[in-house]
Every structure is written in structure tokens, then in C-alpha cells.
Amino acid sequence: MADLVAAGYLTRTRTGRRNLYSVNTESLFRHSAQEGLRVGAFLELLTQRAEARTLYQTEHHGDREAGMSDNGAGGRKFVTKESPRNVPDTVARLVELLGAKGMKVFGVIDQSAEAREAGLELRATTLVLFGNPAAGTPVMAAAPLAALDLPLKVAVWDDDGQTRVSYTAPAELAARYSLSPDLSSRLAGIDALTDALVAD
């Protein structure tokens, strides 16, 4: 993460133990193979939006028309907090907290273990999927594509010996799916949950 911030691809805002990262979508890739390509256009390509694919193809070939609309992924925000525990202990504590709150754990994916089975190496990384169907169902009923982001997900990963806990900011999800304040509030509990998770 520090390298991406230093390179200008991310901006970090730190408040206490919490790091909030935002993508600098106007930054340009530096490698000669992607020279002139904006980060935002590439991120939209990954989300498979047709208009983003057109933008990528146009920019990648150097055609920058003045009237071209900006379909970049501006404002996509993730929250990252530092845990005082290692990855396995942080995951175990998260599962314990979820159980105490009566929330359902849909899956715990040890992505580094999956990488090892494929003959690859990956820093300790575990993805926890969880939620409350009573809270999430109205969100998906109002915005069907919210099913792409629900259940909620928390990534617990090792960053050179420092365990980090990352997730998509609730405000970003609310903006992404144009949720009402009532529906948005159903997603906001992840902030308090992860605060408790990383507490000493």
C-alpha cells in the first residue's frame, strides 16, 4: 500500500488507527505498455462496463477527444484498519464477534492457502463473508445489483508483519447503489464491528 501511495495511485487519510484509501483515478500508468492510460479507465474495464471498455480502447491508442465523458471509478473508497493480532487470531476474533452479534458467517476463505494449493505464494490473506439476511434483503430488493457486494466482506491480510483489516466503506456502497438513508444504515454497522475487532 505504501508503494501505491508513494507512486501517486492512492491517497491515504489517517484517523487514529484507521486508514482510508481512495484511488487517484486521474493518475496515469507509467509502464510503457500502458503509457497514457488512466487508472480510473482501467478500473472500470475490470468491472466490465461496456462504456469503460470503449474508453480504455480509445485512451490506450492515444485518441483523447475533448468531449469524451469521464467514466472513471472516482470515489471508490476502502477502509483499512490495523489489528494488534496476527491474521489467524484476527479472523478468529472476527468470527467470534459476529457470532456474539447473531450475524451469519457465509464463508471464511483462506486465500493464501488456496494459492499454495495452486503452487503460488501469497501473503497471509483471509476473506470473511458475513451479514444479516434481515438487514441485507431489503437492500437487494431495492437495488438488485447490490448482490454483487452483499454479503459484506472483510479482508484480513498481512502487510510486512502488520495485520490489516480492509473493507469497502459503507458510504461508498450507499452511493454506488443510490440507497436511501434507511437502507444505508443497514450497512453502517461494519465500522463499529471492525473498531471492536482491532481494539487492544
Sequence and secondary structure as in RCSB ss.txt:
>XXXX:A:sequence
MADLVAAGYLTRTRTGRRNLYSVNTESLFRHSAQEGLRVGAFLELLTQRAEARTLYQTEHHGDREAGMSDNGAGG
RKFVTKESPRNVPDTVARLVELLGAKGMKVFGVIDQSAEAREAGLELRATTLVLFGNPAAGTPVMAAAPLAALDL
PLKVAVWDDDGQTRVSYTAPAELAARYSLSPDLSSRLAGIDALTDALVAD
>XXXX:A:secstr
 HHHHHTTSEEEEEETTEEEEEE TT B  SGGGTT BHHHHHHHHTT HHHHHHHHHHHTT   TT      TT
 EEEEEEESS HHHHHHHHHHHHHHTT EEEEEEEHHHHHHHTT    SEEEEEEE HHHHHHHHHH GGGGGT 
SEEEEEEEETTEEEEEEE HHHHHHHTT  HHHHHTTTHHHHHHHHHH  
